[in-house]
Amino acid sequence: MDKESIKGAGQKIKGKIEEVAGKVLGDKELELQGKADQLGGAVRSAVGEAKDTIKDAIKDAKKI
């Protein structure tokens, strides 16, 4: 698992906490920030997964 995937997962969790806190407190700005963090985390996770896929493809190519 790539570091970006781990960081992305953490960012998504942080964003969800912010979103829920914003809803509970009635703070729309915090809620929106949480949603933005979740989206950023999802992108970061996708980048990490892409890196893993590329690394695996390179390893497989070297076996040939």
C-alpha positions as CSV (number, residue, x, y, z in Angstrom):
1,M,0.0,0.0,0.0
2,D,1.4,3.4,-1.0
3,K,1.8,6.2,1.5
4,E,-0.6,8.4,-0.5
5,S,-3.3,5.8,0.0
6,I,-2.8,5.9,3.7
7,K,-2.7,9.7,3.8
8,G,-5.8,9.8,1.7
9,A,-7.7,7.5,4.0
10,G,-6.7,9.7,7.0
11,Q,-7.8,12.8,5.2
12,K,-11.2,11.3,4.4
13,I,-11.7,10.4,8.0
14,K,-10.7,13.9,9.1
15,G,-13.1,15.3,6.6
16,K,-16.0,13.2,7.8
17,I,-15.4,14.3,11.4
18,E,-15.4,17.9,10.3
19,E,-18.5,17.4,8.2
20,V,-20.4,15.9,11.1
21,A,-19.1,18.5,13.6
22,G,-20.3,21.2,11.2
23,K,-23.7,19.7,10.9
24,V,-24.0,19.3,14.7
25,L,-22.8,22.9,15.4
26,G,-24.7,24.4,12.5
27,D,-21.4,25.6,11.0
28,K,-21.9,25.4,7.2
29,E,-18.3,26.5,6.6
30,L,-16.9,23.6,8.7
31,E,-19.3,21.2,7.0
32,L,-18.2,22.2,3.6
33,Q,-14.5,22.1,4.6
34,G,-15.1,18.5,5.7
35,K,-16.7,17.6,2.4
36,A,-13.7,19.2,0.6
37,D,-11.3,17.2,2.7
38,Q,-13.1,14.0,2.0
39,L,-12.9,14.7,-1.7
40,G,-9.2,15.5,-1.5
41,G,-8.6,12.3,0.5
42,A,-10.4,10.3,-2.2
43,V,-8.2,11.8,-4.9
44,R,-5.1,11.2,-2.8
45,S,-6.1,7.5,-2.3
46,A,-6.7,7.1,-6.0
47,V,-3.2,8.5,-6.8
48,G,-1.8,6.0,-4.3
49,E,-3.6,3.1,-5.9
50,A,-2.4,4.2,-9.3
51,K,1.1,4.2,-8.1
52,D,0.7,0.7,-6.7
53,T,-0.7,-0.5,-10.0
54,I,2.2,1.0,-11.9
55,K,4.8,-0.5,-9.5
56,D,3.1,-3.9,-9.9
57,A,3.1,-3.6,-13.7
58,I,6.9,-2.7,-13.7
59,K,7.6,-5.7,-11.4
60,D,5.7,-8.0,-13.8
61,A,7.4,-6.6,-16.8
62,K,10.8,-7.3,-15.3
63,K,9.9,-10.9,-14.8
64,I,9.4,-11.3,-18.6
